[in-house]
């Protein structure tokens, strides 16, 4: 069996869910607006990975254009909102960008992420993911969703590949 650390060597592409991964899953409703909170350390890791040449995709069932704007501003390659069949979105991305499964790390936390996580080279989840997702994850971050689990998997990947803490780390 291949260890998750060995799988990190092949990663060129990251895919993330939003609610429960980039956020803690809490949703505040204020005057009919949905408010989410994201951690700046996850944001730093996303923009750094982008600068280092990694492709980054967001695949979420959510519909927030504010989330999309924030993530695109960090250098995310594509943000897919209203993705209710995530495997179809995954396959489309894979085909258009000529990717293979073993190059892709996906982090999800709940049942809609299951089909993609069964397919990718590295399936990861936050510590507080649902049991069905934990059961199939190659790696379970010690961090909860919205609390640096995204940075955790990005940093580990870049460290294994010798790309963490380079000169580009000081550019924001």
PLY file of the C-alpha trace (Angstrom):
ply
format ascii 1.0
element vertex 172
property float x
property float y
property float z
element edge 171
property int vertex1
property int vertex2
end_header
0.00 0.00 0.00
1.29 3.45 -0.94
1.65 5.87 1.97
0.10 9.30 1.71
3.62 10.85 1.88
4.61 8.90 -1.25
1.44 10.11 -2.99
2.45 13.74 -2.30
5.40 13.37 -4.71
3.02 13.17 -7.70
0.70 16.08 -6.84
0.54 18.95 -9.34
-3.06 19.92 -8.69
-5.19 20.66 -5.64
-8.98 20.58 -5.46
-10.98 21.73 -2.48
-14.55 21.88 -1.29
-15.53 25.12 0.47
-18.00 24.58 3.32
-16.38 22.40 5.96
-12.92 22.57 4.32
-12.05 26.19 3.57
-14.63 27.21 6.17
-15.62 25.60 9.45
-19.04 24.89 7.99
-20.78 27.63 9.95
-23.13 29.81 7.95
-24.30 33.12 9.36
-27.43 34.65 7.89
-27.56 38.43 8.06
-30.33 40.26 6.18
-30.67 37.32 3.75
-26.92 37.33 3.07
-24.86 34.21 3.75
-21.64 35.01 5.59
-18.69 32.59 5.74
-15.31 32.89 7.42
-12.02 31.69 5.89
-8.63 31.54 7.56
-5.86 33.80 6.23
-3.25 31.03 6.60
-5.23 28.84 4.20
-5.40 31.85 1.86
-1.64 32.33 2.06
-1.02 28.67 1.21
-3.40 28.83 -1.76
-1.72 31.88 -3.27
1.76 30.47 -2.59
0.93 27.13 -4.26
-0.47 29.05 -7.23
2.76 31.09 -7.52
4.72 27.85 -7.40
2.86 26.59 -10.46
0.24 24.28 -8.96
-3.23 24.22 -10.45
-5.94 24.84 -7.83
-9.62 24.18 -8.32
-12.59 24.77 -6.06
-15.60 22.50 -6.47
-18.50 23.52 -4.26
-22.24 23.17 -4.11
-22.37 26.74 -2.78
-23.36 29.71 -4.90
-21.46 32.61 -3.32
-19.82 34.93 -5.82
-18.02 36.61 -2.90
-16.31 33.29 -2.18
-15.46 32.95 -5.87
-14.01 36.48 -6.01
-11.90 35.90 -2.89
-10.47 32.61 -4.16
-9.80 33.87 -7.68
-7.98 36.80 -6.07
-5.66 34.28 -4.41
-4.74 32.74 -7.77
-7.11 29.77 -7.79
-7.24 28.39 -11.34
-11.03 27.86 -11.45
-13.92 28.10 -9.01
-16.91 25.89 -9.77
-20.05 27.02 -7.93
-23.33 25.08 -7.72
-21.48 21.81 -8.34
-24.09 19.28 -7.32
-22.46 16.41 -9.23
-18.84 16.89 -8.23
-17.54 13.85 -10.11
-18.81 15.29 -13.42
-17.06 18.60 -12.66
-13.90 16.70 -11.68
-13.90 14.71 -14.93
-14.44 17.89 -16.97
-11.52 19.63 -15.24
-9.33 16.58 -15.68
-10.08 16.37 -19.40
-9.73 20.08 -20.17
-6.45 20.42 -18.23
-5.06 17.04 -19.34
-4.63 15.77 -15.78
-4.40 12.25 -14.46
-5.85 11.05 -11.17
-2.53 10.44 -9.39
-1.54 14.12 -9.88
-4.61 15.40 -8.04
-5.17 15.92 -4.32
-8.77 16.55 -3.27
-9.88 17.63 0.18
-13.51 17.16 1.12
-15.49 16.69 4.30
-18.94 15.32 3.49
-20.90 12.81 1.40
-21.02 14.87 -1.87
-17.19 14.68 -1.95
-17.14 10.86 -1.75
-17.16 9.98 -5.51
-14.26 12.33 -6.30
-12.28 11.19 -3.27
-12.59 7.56 -4.42
-10.97 8.58 -7.74
-8.09 10.98 -6.99
-4.46 10.22 -6.30
-4.64 11.69 -2.80
-7.91 11.95 -0.91
-7.63 14.19 2.16
-10.08 15.46 4.73
-10.21 17.73 7.77
-10.23 16.20 11.26
-13.95 16.95 11.63
-15.07 15.30 8.37
-17.96 12.84 8.47
-17.09 9.17 9.17
-17.76 8.01 5.60
-15.18 10.47 4.28
-12.63 9.67 6.97
-12.94 6.00 6.02
-11.74 6.59 2.45
-9.24 9.40 3.02
-5.57 8.64 2.41
-4.80 11.49 4.79
-6.77 13.02 7.64
-5.48 16.42 8.70
-5.18 17.04 12.43
-6.81 20.42 11.66
-10.55 21.02 11.43
-12.28 22.57 8.45
-11.65 26.32 8.25
-8.78 25.97 10.73
-5.75 25.49 8.45
-6.46 22.00 7.07
-5.98 23.42 3.56
-2.62 24.89 4.49
-1.70 21.59 6.12
-2.07 19.54 2.93
-0.56 22.22 0.69
2.43 22.76 2.98
3.08 19.03 3.34
2.99 18.57 -0.43
5.33 21.46 -1.13
7.72 20.37 1.63
7.94 16.83 0.21
8.59 18.30 -3.24
11.18 20.79 -1.94
9.08 23.84 -2.89
8.10 25.20 0.52
9.74 28.33 1.96
11.49 29.49 -1.20
12.14 33.11 -2.17
8.56 33.31 -3.49
7.35 32.71 0.08
8.12 36.33 0.91
5.96 37.74 -1.89
2.33 38.23 -1.06
0 1
1 2
2 3
3 4
4 5
5 6
6 7
7 8
8 9
9 10
10 11
11 12
12 13
13 14
14 15
15 16
16 17
17 18
18 19
19 20
20 21
21 22
22 23
23 24
24 25
25 26
26 27
27 28
28 29
29 30
30 31
31 32
32 33
33 34
34 35
35 36
36 37
37 38
38 39
39 40
40 41
41 42
42 43
43 44
44 45
45 46
46 47
47 48
48 49
49 50
50 51
51 52
52 53
53 54
54 55
55 56
56 57
57 58
58 59
59 60
60 61
61 62
62 63
63 64
64 65
65 66
66 67
67 68
68 69
69 70
70 71
71 72
72 73
73 74
74 75
75 76
76 77
77 78
78 79
79 80
80 81
81 82
82 83
83 84
84 85
85 86
86 87
87 88
88 89
89 90
90 91
91 92
92 93
93 94
94 95
95 96
96 97
97 98
98 99
99 100
100 101
101 102
102 103
103 104
104 105
105 106
106 107
107 108
108 109
109 110
110 111
111 112
112 113
113 114
114 115
115 116
116 117
117 118
118 119
119 120
120 121
121 122
122 123
123 124
124 125
125 126
126 127
127 128
128 129
129 130
130 131
131 132
132 133
133 134
134 135
135 136
136 137
137 138
138 139
139 140
140 141
141 142
142 143
143 144
144 145
145 146
146 147
147 148
148 149
149 150
150 151
151 152
152 153
153 154
154 155
155 156
156 157
157 158
158 159
159 160
160 161
161 162
162 163
163 164
164 165
165 166
166 167
167 168
168 169
169 170
170 171
